[in-house]
C-alpha cells in the first residue's frame, strides 16, 4: 500500500467515524483539522446587472475588460 493510499484510507476512516458520530445524535466536530486541503469554492457566476457595470480593466493594448465589475474570474476578458 502506498503512502498516498494510506493517507486516503485514514481520511475515509475518519470521515466514516464522523458520519457515525453524527448519526448517533452527538454533535459532530466542527471540522477535522486537515493540514493540506483547502476547499476551493468555484466562483459563482453573478448575473450582470447592467451593461454599464463593467470591470473596465484595460490591457496593454488599450482594450477594455468586458466582464462584469468585480468579476470572480481571475482573468480579464477583452473584446
Ligand atoms: Zn476584468
PDB file of the backbone (N, CA, C, O) and the ligand in Angstrom, with CONECT records:
HET     ZN  A 101       1
ATOM      1  N   UNK A   1       0.864  -1.200   0.000  1.00  0.00           N
ATOM      2  CA  UNK A   1       0.000   0.000   0.000  1.00  0.00           C
ATOM      3  C   UNK A   1       0.896   1.244   0.000  1.00  0.00           C
ATOM      4  O   UNK A   1       1.787   1.375   0.839  1.00  0.00           O
ATOM      5  N   UNK A   2       0.661   2.108  -0.902  1.00  0.00           N
ATOM      6  CA  UNK A   2       1.479   3.308  -0.980  1.00  0.00           C
ATOM      7  C   UNK A   2       1.103   4.293   0.124  1.00  0.00           C
ATOM      8  O   UNK A   2       0.068   4.155   0.775  1.00  0.00           O
ATOM      9  N   UNK A   3       1.955   5.277   0.317  1.00  0.00           N
ATOM     10  CA  UNK A   3       1.708   6.248   1.372  1.00  0.00           C
ATOM     11  C   UNK A   3       0.430   7.029   1.092  1.00  0.00           C
ATOM     12  O   UNK A   3      -0.336   7.358   1.998  1.00  0.00           O
ATOM     13  N   UNK A   4       0.227   7.312  -0.176  1.00  0.00           N
ATOM     14  CA  UNK A   4      -0.959   8.075  -0.558  1.00  0.00           C
ATOM     15  C   UNK A   4      -2.222   7.297  -0.230  1.00  0.00           C
ATOM     16  O   UNK A   4      -3.195   7.849   0.284  1.00  0.00           O
ATOM     17  N   UNK A   5      -2.190   6.008  -0.536  1.00  0.00           N
ATOM     18  CA  UNK A   5      -3.348   5.165  -0.247  1.00  0.00           C
ATOM     19  C   UNK A   5      -3.618   5.129   1.245  1.00  0.00           C
ATOM     20  O   UNK A   5      -4.767   5.147   1.685  1.00  0.00           O
ATOM     21  N   UNK A   6      -2.547   5.078   2.012  1.00  0.00           N
ATOM     22  CA  UNK A   6      -2.694   5.023   3.463  1.00  0.00           C
ATOM     23  C   UNK A   6      -3.354   6.289   3.977  1.00  0.00           C
ATOM     24  O   UNK A   6      -4.247   6.245   4.824  1.00  0.00           O
ATOM     25  N   UNK A   7      -2.906   7.402   3.456  1.00  0.00           N
ATOM     26  CA  UNK A   7      -3.474   8.681   3.863  1.00  0.00           C
ATOM     27  C   UNK A   7      -4.948   8.746   3.505  1.00  0.00           C
ATOM     28  O   UNK A   7      -5.784   9.199   4.287  1.00  0.00           O
ATOM     29  N   UNK A   8      -5.239   8.282   2.306  1.00  0.00           N
ATOM     30  CA  UNK A   8      -6.628   8.327   1.851  1.00  0.00           C
ATOM     31  C   UNK A   8      -7.505   7.432   2.722  1.00  0.00           C
ATOM     32  O   UNK A   8      -8.614   7.805   3.105  1.00  0.00           O
ATOM     33  N   UNK A   9      -6.986   6.243   3.025  1.00  0.00           N
ATOM     34  CA  UNK A   9      -7.741   5.302   3.839  1.00  0.00           C
ATOM     35  C   UNK A   9      -8.002   5.890   5.219  1.00  0.00           C
ATOM     36  O   UNK A   9      -9.087   5.747   5.782  1.00  0.00           O
ATOM     37  N   UNK A  10      -6.983   6.554   5.748  1.00  0.00           N
ATOM     38  CA  UNK A  10      -7.111   7.163   7.064  1.00  0.00           C
ATOM     39  C   UNK A  10      -8.179   8.251   7.036  1.00  0.00           C
ATOM     40  O   UNK A  10      -8.992   8.377   7.953  1.00  0.00           O
ATOM     41  N   UNK A  11      -8.154   9.032   5.961  1.00  0.00           N
ATOM     42  CA  UNK A  11      -9.114  10.125   5.838  1.00  0.00           C
ATOM     43  C   UNK A  11     -10.537   9.571   5.737  1.00  0.00           C
ATOM     44  O   UNK A  11     -11.465  10.094   6.353  1.00  0.00           O
ATOM     45  N   UNK A  12     -10.689   8.507   4.951  1.00  0.00           N
ATOM     46  CA  UNK A  12     -12.011   7.919   4.788  1.00  0.00           C
ATOM     47  C   UNK A  12     -12.509   7.332   6.093  1.00  0.00           C
ATOM     48  O   UNK A  12     -13.695   7.417   6.413  1.00  0.00           O
ATOM     49  N   UNK A  13     -11.590   6.732   6.847  1.00  0.00           N
ATOM     50  CA  UNK A  13     -11.958   6.152   8.129  1.00  0.00           C
ATOM     51  C   UNK A  13     -12.422   7.241   9.079  1.00  0.00           C
ATOM     52  O   UNK A  13     -13.404   7.077   9.803  1.00  0.00           O
ATOM     53  N   UNK A  14     -11.707   8.349   9.067  1.00  0.00           N
ATOM     54  CA  UNK A  14     -12.067   9.471   9.933  1.00  0.00           C
ATOM     55  C   UNK A  14     -13.433  10.025   9.533  1.00  0.00           C
ATOM     56  O   UNK A  14     -14.256  10.375  10.380  1.00  0.00           O
ATOM     57  N   UNK A  15     -13.647  10.095   8.235  1.00  0.00           N
ATOM     58  CA  UNK A  15     -14.910  10.613   7.722  1.00  0.00           C
ATOM     59  C   UNK A  15     -16.048   9.690   8.146  1.00  0.00           C
ATOM     60  O   UNK A  15     -17.097  10.148   8.600  1.00  0.00           O
ATOM     61  N   UNK A  16     -15.829   8.384   7.993  1.00  0.00           N
ATOM     62  CA  UNK A  16     -16.856   7.419   8.359  1.00  0.00           C
ATOM     63  C   UNK A  16     -17.170   7.518   9.848  1.00  0.00           C
ATOM     64  O   UNK A  16     -18.322   7.409  10.268  1.00  0.00           O
ATOM     65  N   UNK A  17     -16.140   7.724  10.617  1.00  0.00           N
ATOM     66  CA  UNK A  17     -16.312   7.856  12.064  1.00  0.00           C
ATOM     67  C   UNK A  17     -17.160   9.083  12.388  1.00  0.00           C
ATOM     68  O   UNK A  17     -18.047   9.041  13.240  1.00  0.00           O
ATOM     69  N   UNK A  18     -16.867  10.163  11.693  1.00  0.00           N
ATOM     70  CA  UNK A  18     -17.621  11.399  11.897  1.00  0.00           C
ATOM     71  C   UNK A  18     -19.076  11.196  11.512  1.00  0.00           C
ATOM     72  O   UNK A  18     -19.984  11.687  12.183  1.00  0.00           O
ATOM     73  N   UNK A  19     -19.285  10.467  10.426  1.00  0.00           N
ATOM     74  CA  UNK A  19     -20.647  10.210   9.976  1.00  0.00           C
ATOM     75  C   UNK A  19     -21.386   9.384  11.021  1.00  0.00           C
ATOM     76  O   UNK A  19     -22.544   9.661  11.334  1.00  0.00           O
ATOM     77  N   UNK A  20     -20.718   8.374  11.558  1.00  0.00           N
ATOM     78  CA  UNK A  20     -21.329   7.518  12.565  1.00  0.00           C
ATOM     79  C   UNK A  20     -21.685   8.328  13.806  1.00  0.00           C
ATOM     80  O   UNK A  20     -22.759   8.176  14.389  1.00  0.00           O
ATOM     81  N   UNK A  21     -20.747   9.195  14.190  1.00  0.00           N
ATOM     82  CA  UNK A  21     -20.977  10.027  15.360  1.00  0.00           C
ATOM     83  C   UNK A  21     -22.173  10.954  15.124  1.00  0.00           C
ATOM     84  O   UNK A  21     -23.015  11.135  16.003  1.00  0.00           O
ATOM     85  N   UNK A  22     -22.231  11.525  13.946  1.00  0.00           N
ATOM     86  CA  UNK A  22     -23.326  12.435  13.619  1.00  0.00           C
ATOM     87  C   UNK A  22     -24.639  11.669  13.630  1.00  0.00           C
ATOM     88  O   UNK A  22     -25.669  12.182  14.068  1.00  0.00           O
ATOM     89  N   UNK A  23     -24.587  10.421  13.139  1.00  0.00           N
ATOM     90  CA  UNK A  23     -25.795   9.609  13.094  1.00  0.00           C
ATOM     91  C   UNK A  23     -26.254   9.210  14.478  1.00  0.00           C
ATOM     92  O   UNK A  23     -27.438   8.960  14.703  1.00  0.00           O
ATOM     93  N   UNK A  24     -25.307   9.150  15.412  1.00  0.00           N
ATOM     94  CA  UNK A  24     -25.644   8.730  16.765  1.00  0.00           C
ATOM     95  C   UNK A  24     -26.269   9.864  17.566  1.00  0.00           C
ATOM     96  O   UNK A  24     -26.643   9.681  18.724  1.00  0.00           O
ATOM     97  N   UNK A  25     -26.378  11.010  16.961  1.00  0.00           N
ATOM     98  CA  UNK A  25     -27.044  12.116  17.618  1.00  0.00           C
ATOM     99  C   UNK A  25     -26.115  13.034  18.374  1.00  0.00           C
ATOM    100  O   UNK A  25     -26.546  14.043  18.932  1.00  0.00           O
ATOM    101  N   UNK A  26     -24.845  12.691  18.398  1.00  0.00           N
ATOM    102  CA  UNK A  26     -23.903  13.577  19.073  1.00  0.00           C
ATOM    103  C   UNK A  26     -23.470  14.688  18.139  1.00  0.00           C
ATOM    104  O   UNK A  26     -23.409  14.501  16.924  1.00  0.00           O
ATOM    105  N   UNK A  27     -23.173  15.828  18.699  1.00  0.00           N
ATOM    106  CA  UNK A  27     -22.720  16.920  17.838  1.00  0.00           C
ATOM    107  C   UNK A  27     -21.418  16.580  17.146  1.00  0.00           C
ATOM    108  O   UNK A  27     -20.420  16.249  17.786  1.00  0.00           O
ATOM    109  N   UNK A  28     -21.446  16.668  15.840  1.00  0.00           N
ATOM    110  CA  UNK A  28     -20.246  16.345  15.081  1.00  0.00           C
ATOM    111  C   UNK A  28     -19.198  17.422  15.297  1.00  0.00           C
ATOM    112  O   UNK A  28     -19.528  18.593  15.485  1.00  0.00           O
ATOM    113  N   UNK A  29     -17.940  17.025  15.271  1.00  0.00           N
ATOM    114  CA  UNK A  29     -16.868  18.021  15.381  1.00  0.00           C
ATOM    115  C   UNK A  29     -16.970  19.000  14.227  1.00  0.00           C
ATOM    116  O   UNK A  29     -17.307  18.637  13.100  1.00  0.00           O
ATOM    117  N   UNK A  30     -16.671  20.243  14.537  1.00  0.00           N
ATOM    118  CA  UNK A  30     -16.897  21.291  13.543  1.00  0.00           C
ATOM    119  C   UNK A  30     -16.179  20.968  12.233  1.00  0.00           C
ATOM    120  O   UNK A  30     -16.777  21.017  11.158  1.00  0.00           O
ATOM    121  N   UNK A  31     -14.924  20.647  12.335  1.00  0.00           N
ATOM    122  CA  UNK A  31     -14.181  20.270  11.135  1.00  0.00           C
ATOM    123  C   UNK A  31     -12.878  19.608  11.549  1.00  0.00           C
ATOM    124  O   UNK A  31     -12.155  20.089  12.422  1.00  0.00           O
ATOM    125  N   UNK A  32     -12.608  18.507  10.902  1.00  0.00           N
ATOM    126  CA  UNK A  32     -11.355  17.842  11.197  1.00  0.00           C
ATOM    127  C   UNK A  32     -10.220  18.747  10.758  1.00  0.00           C
ATOM    128  O   UNK A  32     -10.189  19.204   9.615  1.00  0.00           O
ATOM    129  N   UNK A  33      -9.296  19.005  11.654  1.00  0.00           N
ATOM    130  CA  UNK A  33      -8.192  19.903  11.301  1.00  0.00           C
ATOM    131  C   UNK A  33      -7.284  19.275  10.258  1.00  0.00           C
ATOM    132  O   UNK A  33      -6.273  18.653  10.586  1.00  0.00           O
ATOM    133  N   UNK A  34      -7.649  19.441   9.032  1.00  0.00           N
ATOM    134  CA  UNK A  34      -6.823  18.883   7.955  1.00  0.00           C
ATOM    135  C   UNK A  34      -5.689  19.831   7.631  1.00  0.00           C
ATOM    136  O   UNK A  34      -5.905  21.037   7.517  1.00  0.00           O
ATOM    137  N   UNK A  35      -4.517  19.319   7.486  1.00  0.00           N
ATOM    138  CA  UNK A  35      -3.349  20.178   7.231  1.00  0.00           C
ATOM    139  C   UNK A  35      -3.310  20.728   5.812  1.00  0.00           C
ATOM    140  O   UNK A  35      -2.894  21.865   5.592  1.00  0.00           O
ATOM    141  N   UNK A  36      -3.738  19.928   4.863  1.00  0.00           N
ATOM    142  CA  UNK A  36      -3.469  20.312   3.486  1.00  0.00           C
ATOM    143  C   UNK A  36      -4.653  20.932   2.763  1.00  0.00           C
ATOM    144  O   UNK A  36      -4.598  22.084   2.331  1.00  0.00           O
ATOM    145  N   UNK A  37      -5.724  20.155   2.635  1.00  0.00           N
ATOM    146  CA  UNK A  37      -6.745  20.537   1.657  1.00  0.00           C
ATOM    147  C   UNK A  37      -7.552  21.747   2.079  1.00  0.00           C
ATOM    148  O   UNK A  37      -8.191  21.771   3.131  1.00  0.00           O
ATOM    149  N   UNK A  38      -7.500  22.738   1.227  1.00  0.00           N
ATOM    150  CA  UNK A  38      -8.325  23.921   1.442  1.00  0.00           C
ATOM    151  C   UNK A  38      -9.430  23.878   0.406  1.00  0.00           C
ATOM    152  O   UNK A  38      -9.151  23.881  -0.793  1.00  0.00           O
ATOM    153  N   UNK A  39     -10.672  23.838   0.840  1.00  0.00           N
ATOM    154  CA  UNK A  39     -11.761  23.720  -0.133  1.00  0.00           C
ATOM    155  C   UNK A  39     -11.839  24.945  -1.032  1.00  0.00           C
ATOM    156  O   UNK A  39     -11.997  26.075  -0.571  1.00  0.00           O
ATOM    157  N   UNK A  40     -11.725  24.686  -2.303  1.00  0.00           N
ATOM    158  CA  UNK A  40     -11.781  25.796  -3.245  1.00  0.00           C
ATOM    159  C   UNK A  40     -13.189  25.917  -3.793  1.00  0.00           C
ATOM    160  O   UNK A  40     -13.646  25.077  -4.569  1.00  0.00           O
ATOM    161  N   UNK A  41     -13.858  26.960  -3.382  1.00  0.00           N
ATOM    162  CA  UNK A  41     -15.220  27.157  -3.856  1.00  0.00           C
ATOM    163  C   UNK A  41     -15.196  27.740  -5.259  1.00  0.00           C
ATOM    164  O   UNK A  41     -14.534  28.743  -5.526  1.00  0.00           O
ATOM    165  N   UNK A  42     -15.923  27.096  -6.136  1.00  0.00           N
ATOM    166  CA  UNK A  42     -15.964  27.624  -7.507  1.00  0.00           C
ATOM    167  C   UNK A  42     -16.655  28.977  -7.533  1.00  0.00           C
ATOM    168  O   UNK A  42     -17.652  29.182  -6.841  1.00  0.00           O
ATOM    169  N   UNK A  43     -16.139  29.881  -8.312  1.00  0.00           N
ATOM    170  CA  UNK A  43     -16.738  31.213  -8.371  1.00  0.00           C
ATOM    171  C   UNK A  43     -18.152  31.160  -8.901  1.00  0.00           C
ATOM    172  O   UNK A  43     -18.414  30.614  -9.973  1.00  0.00           O
ATOM    173  N   UNK A  44     -19.056  31.733  -8.137  1.00  0.00           N
ATOM    174  CA  UNK A  44     -20.449  31.737  -8.576  1.00  0.00           C
ATOM    175  C   UNK A  44     -20.653  32.783  -9.657  1.00  0.00           C
ATOM    176  O   UNK A  44     -20.270  33.943  -9.500  1.00  0.00           O
ATOM    177  N   UNK A  45     -21.251  32.366 -10.736  1.00  0.00           N
ATOM    178  CA  UNK A  45     -21.486  33.326 -11.818  1.00  0.00           C
ATOM    179  C   UNK A  45     -22.524  34.358 -11.409  1.00  0.00           C
ATOM    180  O   UNK A  45     -23.679  34.033 -11.135  1.00  0.00           O
ATOM    181  N   UNK A  46     -22.088  35.587 -11.376  1.00  0.00           N
ATOM    182  CA  UNK A  46     -23.020  36.636 -10.993  1.00  0.00           C
ATOM    183  C   UNK A  46     -23.680  37.225 -12.233  1.00  0.00           C
ATOM    184  O   UNK A  46     -23.027  37.515 -13.236  1.00  0.00           O
ATOM    185  N   UNK A  47     -24.969  37.389 -12.133  1.00  0.00           N
ATOM    186  CA  UNK A  47     -25.657  37.987 -13.278  1.00  0.00           C
ATOM    187  C   UNK A  47     -25.240  39.433 -13.473  1.00  0.00           C
ATOM    188  O   UNK A  47     -25.079  40.193 -12.518  1.00  0.00           O
ATOM    189  N   UNK A  48     -25.075  39.777 -14.695  1.00  0.00           N
ATOM    190  CA  UNK A  48     -24.674  41.146 -14.994  1.00  0.00           C
ATOM    191  C   UNK A  48     -25.835  42.091 -14.727  1.00  0.00           C
ATOM    192  O   UNK A  48     -26.924  41.939 -15.281  1.00  0.00           O
ATOM    193  N   UNK A  49     -25.583  43.053 -13.878  1.00  0.00           N
ATOM    194  CA  UNK A  49     -26.638  43.991 -13.510  1.00  0.00           C
ATOM    195  C   UNK A  49     -27.049  44.827 -14.716  1.00  0.00           C
ATOM    196  O   UNK A  49     -28.220  44.879 -15.091  1.00  0.00           O
ATOM    197  N   UNK A  50     -26.093  45.452 -15.289  1.00  0.00           N
ATOM    198  CA  UNK A  50     -26.390  46.232 -16.480  1.00  0.00           C
ATOM    199  C   UNK A  50     -25.141  46.331 -17.336  1.00  0.00           C
ATOM    200  O   UNK A  50     -24.050  45.985 -16.883  1.00  0.00           O
ATOM    201  N   UNK A  51     -25.280  46.777 -18.513  1.00  0.00           N
ATOM    202  CA  UNK A  51     -24.138  46.860 -19.408  1.00  0.00           C
ATOM    203  C   UNK A  51     -23.101  47.872 -18.934  1.00  0.00           C
ATOM    204  O   UNK A  51     -21.935  47.809 -19.323  1.00  0.00           O
ATOM    205  N   UNK A  52     -23.537  48.799 -18.096  1.00  0.00           N
ATOM    206  CA  UNK A  52     -22.612  49.810 -17.620  1.00  0.00           C
ATOM    207  C   UNK A  52     -21.705  49.268 -16.509  1.00  0.00           C
ATOM    208  O   UNK A  52     -20.612  49.788 -16.283  1.00  0.00           O
ATOM    209  N   UNK A  53     -22.171  48.214 -15.817  1.00  0.00           N
ATOM    210  CA  UNK A  53     -21.400  47.678 -14.714  1.00  0.00           C
ATOM    211  C   UNK A  53     -20.320  46.747 -15.233  1.00  0.00           C
ATOM    212  O   UNK A  53     -20.426  45.527 -15.108  1.00  0.00           O
ATOM    213  N   UNK A  54     -19.299  47.319 -15.806  1.00  0.00           N
ATOM    214  CA  UNK A  54     -18.215  46.513 -16.346  1.00  0.00           C
ATOM    215  C   UNK A  54     -16.954  46.678 -15.505  1.00  0.00           C
ATOM    216  O   UNK A  54     -16.788  47.649 -14.766  1.00  0.00           O
ATOM    217  N   UNK A  55     -16.082  45.700 -15.648  1.00  0.00           N
ATOM    218  CA  UNK A  55     -14.814  45.744 -14.920  1.00  0.00           C
ATOM    219  C   UNK A  55     -14.011  46.957 -15.339  1.00  0.00           C
ATOM    220  O   UNK A  55     -13.517  47.722 -14.511  1.00  0.00           O
ATOM    221  N   UNK A  56     -13.895  47.110 -16.649  1.00  0.00           N
ATOM    222  CA  UNK A  56     -13.226  48.291 -17.162  1.00  0.00           C
ATOM    223  C   UNK A  56     -11.710  48.217 -17.129  1.00  0.00           C
ATOM    224  O   UNK A  56     -11.026  49.186 -17.460  1.00  0.00           O
ATOM    225  N   UNK A  57     -11.189  47.068 -16.730  1.00  0.00           N
ATOM    226  CA  UNK A  57      -9.731  46.938 -16.703  1.00  0.00           C
ATOM    227  C   UNK A  57      -9.179  46.983 -18.115  1.00  0.00           C
ATOM    228  O   UNK A  57      -9.704  46.340 -19.024  1.00  0.00           O
ATOM    229  N   UNK A  58      -8.141  47.731 -18.280  1.00  0.00           N
ATOM    230  CA  UNK A  58      -7.567  47.865 -19.613  1.00  0.00           C
ATOM    231  C   UNK A  58      -6.260  47.098 -19.713  1.00  0.00           C
ATOM    232  O   UNK A  58      -5.436  47.118 -18.799  1.00  0.00           O
ATOM    233  N   UNK A  59      -6.091  46.429 -20.831  1.00  0.00           N
ATOM    234  CA  UNK A  59      -4.845  45.695 -21.018  1.00  0.00           C
ATOM    235  C   UNK A  59      -3.826  46.570 -21.721  1.00  0.00           C
ATOM    236  O   UNK A  59      -4.051  47.752 -21.982  1.00  0.00           O
ATOM    237  N   UNK A  60      -2.706  45.948 -22.016  1.00  0.00           N
ATOM    238  CA  UNK A  60      -1.615  46.727 -22.606  1.00  0.00           C
ATOM    239  C   UNK A  60      -2.042  47.330 -23.943  1.00  0.00           C
ATOM    240  O   UNK A  60      -1.639  48.438 -24.298  1.00  0.00           O
ATOM    241  N   UNK A  61      -2.851  46.590 -24.666  1.00  0.00           N
ATOM    242  CA  UNK A  61      -3.266  47.065 -25.977  1.00  0.00           C
ATOM    243  C   UNK A  61      -4.336  48.142 -25.930  1.00  0.00           C
ATOM    244  O   UNK A  61      -4.782  48.625 -26.971  1.00  0.00           O
ATOM    245  N   UNK A  62      -4.747  48.521 -24.729  1.00  0.00           N
ATOM    246  CA  UNK A  62      -5.731  49.575 -24.615  1.00  0.00           C
ATOM    247  C   UNK A  62      -7.169  49.087 -24.728  1.00  0.00           C
ATOM    248  O   UNK A  62      -8.100  49.888 -24.812  1.00  0.00           O
ATOM    249  N   UNK A  63      -7.344  47.752 -24.730  1.00  0.00           N
ATOM    250  CA  UNK A  63      -8.707  47.209 -24.812  1.00  0.00           C
ATOM    251  C   UNK A  63      -9.284  47.100 -23.411  1.00  0.00           C
ATOM    252  O   UNK A  63      -8.549  46.950 -22.434  1.00  0.00           O
ATOM    253  N   UNK A  64     -10.580  47.175 -23.322  1.00  0.00           N
ATOM    254  CA  UNK A  64     -11.239  47.207 -22.027  1.00  0.00           C
ATOM    255  C   UNK A  64     -11.884  45.870 -21.698  1.00  0.00           C
ATOM    256  O   UNK A  64     -12.474  45.216 -22.558  1.00  0.00           O
ATOM    257  N   UNK A  65     -11.760  45.480 -20.436  1.00  0.00           N
ATOM    258  CA  UNK A  65     -12.352  44.224 -19.979  1.00  0.00           C
ATOM    259  C   UNK A  65     -13.866  44.323 -20.062  1.00  0.00           C
ATOM    260  O   UNK A  65     -14.471  45.290 -19.599  1.00  0.00           O
ATOM    261  N   UNK A  66     -14.460  43.305 -20.662  1.00  0.00           N
ATOM    262  CA  UNK A  66     -15.913  43.331 -20.857  1.00  0.00           C
ATOM    263  C   UNK A  66     -16.649  42.475 -19.830  1.00  0.00           C
ATOM    264  O   UNK A  66     -17.865  42.299 -19.917  1.00  0.00           O
ATOM    265  N   UNK A  67     -15.918  41.953 -18.872  1.00  0.00           N
ATOM    266  CA  UNK A  67     -16.608  41.194 -17.824  1.00  0.00           C
ATOM    267  C   UNK A  67     -17.335  42.149 -16.890  1.00  0.00           C
ATOM    268  O   UNK A  67     -17.125  43.362 -16.921  1.00  0.00           O
ATOM    269  N   UNK A  68     -18.208  41.561 -16.046  1.00  0.00           N
ATOM    270  CA  UNK A  68     -18.943  42.398 -15.105  1.00  0.00           C
ATOM    271  C   UNK A  68     -17.998  42.953 -14.052  1.00  0.00           C
ATOM    272  O   UNK A  68     -16.942  42.370 -13.807  1.00  0.00           O
ATOM    273  N   UNK A  69     -18.345  44.038 -13.442  1.00  0.00           N
ATOM    274  CA  UNK A  69     -17.470  44.664 -12.462  1.00  0.00           C
ATOM    275  C   UNK A  69     -17.285  43.737 -11.263  1.00  0.00           C
ATOM    276  O   UNK A  69     -18.234  43.134 -10.761  1.00  0.00           O
ATOM    277  N   UNK A  70     -16.055  43.648 -10.830  1.00  0.00           N
ATOM    278  CA  UNK A  70     -15.738  42.802  -9.685  1.00  0.00           C
ATOM    279  C   UNK A  70     -15.904  41.333 -10.005  1.00  0.00           C
ATOM    280  O   UNK A  70     -16.236  40.526  -9.136  1.00  0.00           O
ATOM    281  N   UNK A  71     -15.670  40.994 -11.267  1.00  0.00           N
ATOM    282  CA  UNK A  71     -15.864  39.600 -11.683  1.00  0.00           C
ATOM    283  C   UNK A  71     -15.006  38.649 -10.883  1.00  0.00           C
ATOM    284  O   UNK A  71     -13.903  38.971 -10.441  1.00  0.00           O
ATOM    285  N   UNK A  72     -15.567  37.450 -10.716  1.00  0.00           N
ATOM    286  CA  UNK A  72     -14.870  36.423  -9.936  1.00  0.00           C
ATOM    287  C   UNK A  72     -13.751  35.782 -10.738  1.00  0.00           C
ATOM    288  O   UNK A  72     -12.809  35.234 -10.165  1.00  0.00           O
ATOM    289  N   UNK A  73     -13.847  35.846 -12.032  1.00  0.00           N
ATOM    290  CA  UNK A  73     -12.828  35.222 -12.873  1.00  0.00           C
ATOM    291  C   UNK A  73     -11.490  35.908 -12.662  1.00  0.00           C
ATOM    292  O   UNK A  73     -11.405  37.125 -12.497  1.00  0.00           O
ATOM    293  N   UNK A  74     -10.451  35.089 -12.674  1.00  0.00           N
ATOM    294  CA  UNK A  74      -9.116  35.644 -12.425  1.00  0.00           C
ATOM    295  C   UNK A  74      -8.616  36.428 -13.631  1.00  0.00           C
ATOM    296  O   UNK A  74      -7.809  37.348 -13.502  1.00  0.00           O
ATOM    297  N   UNK A  75      -9.099  36.056 -14.777  1.00  0.00           N
ATOM    298  CA  UNK A  75      -8.619  36.712 -15.988  1.00  0.00           C
ATOM    299  C   UNK A  75      -9.624  37.744 -16.480  1.00  0.00           C
ATOM    300  O   UNK A  75     -10.829  37.626 -16.256  1.00  0.00           O
ATOM    301  N   UNK A  76      -9.109  38.729 -17.139  1.00  0.00           N
ATOM    302  CA  UNK A  76      -9.969  39.727 -17.749  1.00  0.00           C
ATOM    303  C   UNK A  76     -10.310  39.274 -19.165  1.00  0.00           C
ATOM    304  O   UNK A  76      -9.572  38.504 -19.780  1.00  0.00           O
ATOM    305  N   UNK A  77     -11.395  39.745 -19.652  1.00  0.00           N
ATOM    306  CA  UNK A  77     -11.817  39.360 -20.994  1.00  0.00           C
ATOM    307  C   UNK A  77     -11.916  40.619 -21.844  1.00  0.00           C
ATOM    308  O   UNK A  77     -12.581  41.593 -21.490  1.00  0.00           O
ATOM    309  N   UNK A  78     -11.251  40.563 -22.939  1.00  0.00           N
ATOM    310  CA  UNK A  78     -11.235  41.729 -23.813  1.00  0.00           C
ATOM    311  C   UNK A  78     -11.952  41.439 -25.113  1.00  0.00           C
ATOM    312  O   UNK A  78     -11.887  40.327 -25.637  1.00  0.00           O
ATOM    313  N   UNK A  79     -12.615  42.416 -25.614  1.00  0.00           N
ATOM    314  CA  UNK A  79     -13.325  42.244 -26.877  1.00  0.00           C
ATOM    315  C   UNK A  79     -14.706  41.720 -26.616  1.00  0.00           C
ATOM    316  O   UNK A  79     -15.472  41.505 -27.555  1.00  0.00           O
TER     317      UNK A  79
HETATM  318 ZN    ZN A 101     -11.742  42.480 -15.687  1.00  0.00          ZN
END
